[in-house]
Amino acid sequence: MASCPGEELRSSFDEMFCALLPRLYRRAVLLAGAHAAEDAVHEAYLKLVGRPQRFLSHPEPYAYAFSTLMSVVRDGYRRSGRQVLVAEPKESGTDGWDGGLEERTAEIEAMRLLGRLTVRQAGVVILIDLDGYTIDQAAEALKLHRGTVSRSRARALDKLRRLLADNQS
């Protein structure tokens, strides 16, 4: 018995989305925090699965999925009207291997700092500075003008520098 084209499309969609899932989840943690990352990725999946052909035919499926994820997080932020900041990490006093504590502390600090930015600013910083996209590629993926992306990134980096300088004081 042959499978129908809709099942093949859904199967291809699920394969592609599952391949991107770890990366999307890590980025969702940075955008929404660990407490909301799974829900955000799930909502992004639900938005994308409605039109799998758009996702599969996009030249950059990750960027398309990330843009959808940003939209979900932004909508959630607007609905809640507030963000929950992550508590300050405790310092480790060990000299040798710390069991991954230093790496986890860095992740928590990155989440805390990105949490102080708007969703758009955090998304732009993630795409450009963490994922290695160019400003033009990020603008295309987020469906924003190049200047908007560039200005959002500049404002985000200025704010991050101020936050880091305040922490040093």
C-alpha positions as CSV (number, residue, x, y, z in Angstrom):
1,M,0.0,0.0,0.0
2,A,1.5,3.4,-1.0
3,S,1.6,6.3,1.4
4,C,-0.1,9.5,0.4
5,P,1.9,12.6,-0.5
6,G,0.7,14.4,2.7
7,E,2.3,11.7,4.8
8,E,5.6,11.9,2.9
9,L,5.6,15.7,3.3
10,R,4.9,15.4,7.0
11,S,7.6,12.7,7.4
12,S,10.2,14.9,5.6
13,F,9.1,17.9,7.8
14,D,9.5,15.9,11.0
15,E,12.9,14.6,9.9
16,M,14.2,18.1,9.1
17,F,12.7,19.7,12.3
18,C,14.1,16.9,14.5
19,A,17.6,17.5,13.0
20,L,17.3,21.2,14.0
21,L,15.7,20.5,17.4
22,P,18.8,20.5,19.6
23,R,20.1,23.8,18.1
24,L,16.6,25.4,18.3
25,Y,16.2,24.2,21.9
26,R,19.6,25.7,22.9
27,R,18.6,29.0,21.3
28,A,15.2,28.9,22.9
29,V,16.9,28.6,26.3
30,L,18.9,31.8,25.5
31,L,15.8,33.6,24.4
32,A,13.1,32.5,26.8
33,G,15.0,30.8,29.7
34,A,15.1,27.1,30.6
35,H,11.7,27.3,32.1
36,A,9.9,28.2,28.9
37,A,12.2,26.8,26.2
38,E,10.4,23.5,25.6
39,D,7.1,25.3,25.3
40,A,8.5,27.8,22.9
41,V,10.0,25.2,20.6
42,H,6.8,23.2,20.7
43,E,4.7,26.2,19.8
44,A,7.2,27.0,16.9
45,Y,6.8,23.4,15.7
46,L,3.0,23.8,15.8
47,K,3.2,26.9,13.7
48,L,5.6,25.4,11.2
49,V,3.8,22.0,10.9
50,G,0.7,23.8,9.5
51,R,2.6,24.7,6.3
52,P,5.4,22.1,6.1
53,Q,6.1,22.9,2.4
54,R,7.2,26.5,3.3
55,F,9.6,25.2,5.8
56,L,11.0,22.4,3.6
57,S,11.4,24.7,0.5
58,H,13.1,27.5,2.4
59,P,16.7,27.9,1.5
60,E,17.7,28.2,5.2
61,P,15.3,26.0,7.2
62,Y,17.1,26.7,10.5
63,A,16.8,30.5,10.0
64,Y,13.1,30.1,9.1
65,A,12.5,28.0,12.2
66,F,14.5,30.4,14.4
67,S,12.4,33.3,13.1
68,T,9.3,31.4,14.0
69,L,10.8,30.7,17.4
70,M,11.5,34.4,17.9
71,S,8.0,35.2,17.0
72,V,6.6,32.7,19.6
73,V,8.9,34.0,22.3
74,R,8.1,37.7,21.5
75,D,4.3,36.9,21.6
76,G,4.8,35.1,25.0
77,Y,6.7,38.0,26.4
78,R,4.1,40.5,25.2
79,R,1.3,38.4,26.8
80,S,3.1,38.0,30.1
81,G,4.2,41.6,30.2
82,R,7.4,40.8,32.2
83,Q,10.5,38.7,32.1
84,V,11.9,36.5,34.9
85,L,15.6,37.1,35.5
86,V,17.9,34.2,36.4
87,A,19.5,34.4,39.8
88,E,23.1,35.3,40.1
89,P,25.4,32.2,39.9
90,K,27.5,31.4,43.0
91,E,31.2,31.5,42.5
92,S,33.3,28.3,42.5
93,G,36.5,28.1,44.6
94,T,38.0,25.1,43.0
95,D,41.2,25.2,41.0
96,G,40.9,22.0,38.9
97,W,38.1,20.4,37.0
98,D,34.8,21.7,38.3
99,G,32.4,19.2,36.8
100,G,31.2,21.6,34.2
101,L,30.3,24.3,36.7
102,E,32.3,27.0,35.0
103,E,30.6,26.3,31.6
104,R,27.2,26.2,33.2
105,T,27.9,29.5,35.0
106,A,28.8,31.1,31.7
107,E,25.6,29.8,30.2
108,I,23.6,31.2,33.0
109,E,25.4,34.5,32.7
110,A,24.7,34.6,29.0
111,M,21.0,33.8,29.6
112,R,20.9,36.6,32.3
113,L,22.4,39.1,30.0
114,L,20.3,38.1,26.9
115,G,17.3,38.3,29.2
116,R,17.9,42.0,29.7
117,L,17.6,42.6,26.0
118,T,14.4,42.8,23.9
119,V,13.5,39.6,22.1
120,R,14.5,41.1,18.8
121,Q,17.8,42.3,20.1
122,A,18.6,38.9,21.7
123,G,17.6,37.1,18.5
124,V,19.8,39.3,16.4
125,V,22.8,38.8,18.7
126,I,22.2,35.0,18.7
127,L,21.9,34.8,14.9
128,I,24.9,37.1,14.1
129,D,27.3,36.6,17.0
130,L,26.6,33.0,18.1
131,D,25.3,31.3,14.9
132,G,27.6,33.2,12.5
133,Y,25.1,34.7,10.2
134,T,25.9,38.0,8.4
135,I,23.7,41.0,9.0
136,D,22.1,40.5,5.5
137,Q,21.4,36.9,6.2
138,A,19.9,37.6,9.6
139,A,17.8,40.4,8.1
140,E,16.5,38.1,5.4
141,A,15.7,35.3,8.0
142,L,13.9,37.7,10.3
143,K,12.2,39.5,7.5
144,L,13.5,42.8,8.7
145,H,15.4,45.6,6.9
146,R,19.2,45.3,7.1
147,G,19.4,48.7,8.9
148,T,16.9,47.5,11.6
149,V,19.0,44.4,12.2
150,S,22.2,46.4,12.3
151,R,20.7,49.0,14.7
152,S,19.2,46.3,16.9
153,R,22.5,44.6,17.2
154,A,24.4,47.9,17.9
155,R,21.9,48.8,20.7
156,A,22.1,45.2,22.1
157,L,25.9,45.2,22.1
158,D,25.9,48.7,23.7
159,K,23.5,47.5,26.4
160,L,25.6,44.3,27.0
161,R,28.7,46.4,27.4
162,R,27.0,48.7,29.9
163,L,25.7,45.7,31.9
164,L,29.2,44.1,31.9
165,A,30.8,47.4,33.0
166,D,28.3,47.7,35.8
167,N,29.1,44.2,36.9
168,Q,32.8,45.0,37.0
169,S,32.2,48.0,39.2
